Amino acid sequence: MLGPTLQKRWDWRAAGNFICGGTGSGLLVVAALLSALGLHTTGYALLASAFVATGLGLVWLEIGRPLRSMNVFRNPATSWMTREGMVAMLLLPLGILTFFTGSTSLLILSAIPAALFLYAQSRILHMAKGIPAWRTNAINPLIVTTGLTEGMGVLLIFAGLVEGNVAALFVGYGWIIALSLVFLRGAAWLNYRYSLANNAPEQTLQVLERANIVITLLGIATPLVLLFLGKSYAAYQLPLAAVAGFFMVLCGWFCKYQIIIYAAYYQGFAITHTPARGGGKPGPGLKPGWRLPQ
């Protein structure tokens, strides 16, 4: 009987696509939202496009044969990878054009394919039905909120490059949006772990338990404290915003890497009950490598 084994098909390059692509698309969405609220954020469009392009480039490296990468566009009706690639063809030129024109309207328009790109990434993982850590419905809100939080983190890191943006973030709705995204990612992470309790291989749960310490302390608690301090101490808003943004990004990347590389165990094989022998009765089922219900 074969127990759960760790998947080896997707390596750091695949994880890099979800990391860079999620950060870039999340940055475009958040930048568009803050731009609509009056902040100067069109300059982030080029950085966002660079993140997305880097992620796609890592996938291209993973494939190994450049011409085979064109096969990704063959199945738009059934493949979320195809949809991700098609949406990227809209996202990248719009992001670059936004940067060079400085158009707020184009930035808001580019947020549409960016949001679709981020959602497609969540669905790619969700469709991997043989891996419990990916197939749970809770992966969708986790990937989306993580991407948006990473995007907000990048914006906070570089907010000081545009005069007045840091103060505007803490005075206006930017501060509330940043706090909300950290809260939402924290809730999505808790929901994700709850959805896998007694519903994933033991090795997967152990990886997530270890990762939980880092994500809770550095990815949730630390940014919240720093953002509240920034609201209270105007003189230190720039460094506090940058450090908060750093942890928002870093822990988002850490979370995705753990889920894609270390927690991705196949479900293995199981039997619903052990067969009867002679005149005896059937016994309970067996599911090697899984945690028994508490």
Secondary structure as the mmCIF struct_conf table of DSSP 4:
data_model
#
loop_
_struct_conf.conf_type_id
_struct_conf.id
_struct_conf.beg_label_comp_id
_struct_conf.beg_label_asym_id
_struct_conf.beg_label_seq_id
_struct_conf.end_label_comp_id
_struct_conf.end_label_asym_id
_struct_conf.end_label_seq_id
STRN STRN1 LEU A 6 LEU A 6
BEND BEND1 ARG A 9 TRP A 10
HELX_RH_AL_P HELX_RH_AL_P1 TRP A 12 ALA A 36
TURN_TY1_P TURN_TY1_P1 LEU A 37 GLY A 38
TURN_TY1_P TURN_TY1_P2 THR A 42 GLY A 43
HELX_RH_AL_P HELX_RH_AL_P2 TYR A 44 ILE A 63
HELX_RH_3T_P HELX_RH_3T_P1 PRO A 66 PHE A 73
BEND BEND2 ARG A 74 ARG A 74
TURN_TY1_P TURN_TY1_P3 PRO A 76 THR A 78
HELX_RH_AL_P HELX_RH_AL_P3 TRP A 80 THR A 101
TURN_TY1_P TURN_TY1_P4 GLY A 102 GLY A 102
HELX_RH_AL_P HELX_RH_AL_P4 THR A 104 HIS A 126
TURN_TY1_P TURN_TY1_P5 MET A 127 MET A 127
TURN_TY1_P TURN_TY1_P6 LYS A 129 GLY A 130
HELX_RH_AL_P HELX_RH_AL_P5 PRO A 132 ARG A 135
BEND BEND3 THR A 136 THR A 136
TURN_TY1_P TURN_TY1_P7 ASN A 137 ALA A 138
HELX_RH_AL_P HELX_RH_AL_P6 ILE A 139 ILE A 157
TURN_TY1_P TURN_TY1_P8 PHE A 158 PHE A 158
HELX_RH_3T_P HELX_RH_3T_P2 ALA A 159 LEU A 161
BEND BEND4 VAL A 162 VAL A 162
TURN_TY1_P TURN_TY1_P9 GLU A 163 GLY A 164
HELX_RH_AL_P HELX_RH_AL_P7 ASN A 165 VAL A 171
BEND BEND5 GLY A 172 GLY A 172
TURN_TY1_P TURN_TY1_P10 TYR A 173 TYR A 173
HELX_RH_AL_P HELX_RH_AL_P8 GLY A 174 LEU A 196
TURN_TY1_P TURN_TY1_P11 ALA A 197 ASN A 198
BEND BEND6 ASN A 199 ALA A 200
STRN STRN2 PRO A 201 PRO A 201
HELX_RH_AL_P HELX_RH_AL_P9 GLU A 202 VAL A 214
HELX_RH_PI_P HELX_RH_PI_P1 ILE A 215 ALA A 221
HELX_RH_AL_P HELX_RH_AL_P10 THR A 222 SER A 232
HELX_RH_3T_P HELX_RH_3T_P3 ALA A 234 TYR A 236
HELX_RH_AL_P HELX_RH_AL_P11 GLN A 237 TYR A 257
HELX_RH_PI_P HELX_RH_PI_P2 GLN A 258 TYR A 262
BEND BEND7 ALA A 263 ALA A 263
STRN STRN3 TYR A 265 TYR A 265
STRN STRN4 ILE A 271 THR A 274
HELX_LH_PP_P HELX_LH_PP_P1 PRO A 275 ALA A 276
TURN_TY1_P TURN_TY1_P12 GLY A 278 GLY A 279
STRN STRN5 GLY A 283 LEU A 286
TURN_TY1_P TURN_TY1_P13 PRO A 288 GLY A 289
STRN STRN6 TRP A 290 TRP A 290
HELX_LH_PP_P HELX_LH_PP_P2 ARG A 291 PRO A 293
#
